[in-house]
């Protein structure tokens, strides 16, 4: 790839940076630890609730909290922490985001069988995996600051 093309790609990504992208990876990790820590503290007397287990999944998948349904893009990989099951908190994979309908998140679980599912947003915390573009934007933001 020539230098002009690389520069064009970098400037295009810089132009597309939105507010959600204005965090460093360290800031996202700290935010995740704070959120999970507060939740686990509330329900720590249930032995199945483990801060380390949930944080390991968040770290392995490079997840960030979904603050608003508007920030989701088609093909985002989603996980969910269901607070209805406060006695056994688990961060579970719910699929690839395809849309929102009536305040419910619609995801594809198995693309070969074309199986989709919907999840209501009541008393749930959603996480999405950082895409390669998100990581690129964050690195550029870190370099510029």
N, C-alpha and C positions, 0 to 999 in steps of 0.2 A: 504494500500500500504506500502511495507516495505521501509526502509531507502535507501537501495542500488538501488532500482528501481526509487525512487524519485531523487536521485543523478544522475542516468543515464539520466533521462529526462532533468534535469537542464543542465547537461554538453552537451547533444545533442543540446539543444536550444542555448546554448552559442556558440557552434561551427558553428551554422547556422546564426549567426548575420551578417547582411550585413550593408553597409553604411546607407541605408535608415532607419535602425533600431536604429542608433546611435543618437537619439534625445530623450529628456525627454518629458513627456506629457506637461509640462509647456512651453518648447521650441516650441512644435507644436502649442499650443494655441496662443503663442505670434506671431508666424509666420502667423497663420490664421488671427489674428487681424490686423496685418500689411498689409497683402494682401487685405483683405476686406476693410480696412480703406482707402487705396489708391484708390481702385475702386470707393467706395461710394463718396469720395471727388471729383473725376472727374465728377460724375453725380449727385451731391447732390441737384441740383436745380430742379430735378424731384421729386415730393412729394412721389411717390410710392417707392422710393429707401430708404430702412431702414437698417442701420448697425445692429441694435439690432435684427431685425427679422432674418437676415441671420446668425448672430453669434449664435442665439438661436438654430437654426437647426444644426449648426456645433458642438455646445456643446452637444446637446441632442444625436446626432448620433456618437459623438467622431470621427469627420472627420479630415483628413489630406490632404493637397494638393498633387495631383499627378504631380510630376515634370517631369516624363518621362513615356511613355507608357511601357517601359521595366520593370518598377517596379510593374506593375499590375499582379496579379495572378488570375487564374480561381476561381470564386466564391467571388471575392471582391465586396462589395456593393458600387455602384457608384452614385454620385450626380454630377450635372453640373450647372455651372453659365454661361449663354449664354450672352456674351457681345454685341451681335447683338441687343438685346432687352435692351439697355442701359437706356431707359425711364421707364422700369419696371423690375429691376433686381430681380430675384428670384432664389434661390437655389432649384433645383428640382431633385427628385429621377429619375434615368434613368434605373435602373435595376441591375442585377447581371452580372458581367463581364464574358464573355466566350471567347473573343479573339479580335485580331486586324487584319483587312484586308484592304489593300490599305489606310493606315493612318486613318481608321475609326474604332471606338470602337463598337464592337458588344456585345449586352447585351440581357439577357432574362428578359422580363417584367412580364410575367405570365406563370409560369411553368406548370400549369394545362392545359392551352390552347396551350402551346408550342409557345407562341408569342415572337418573337425576334425583335429587332430593331437595327439600326446602327446610330451612331452619328459621323459626321465629327468633326475634332479637330480645325477647323478654328475659331479663336476669341472666344474660350471657355476655361473655367478653370474647371478642373475636380477634384473632391474630392473623396476619398475612406474612408470607415469606417474602423477603426482599428479592426483587428481580435483579438481573445483571445491570439493567439501566439504573435502578435505584442505587446500587452500589457504586456505579460509575459517577453518578451525580454527587453522591456523598463524598467520594474521594476528591472530586474536583472542588467541592465546597471546602473541604479540609485544606486543600492545597492553597486555595485563594485566601483563606483566613489565617 
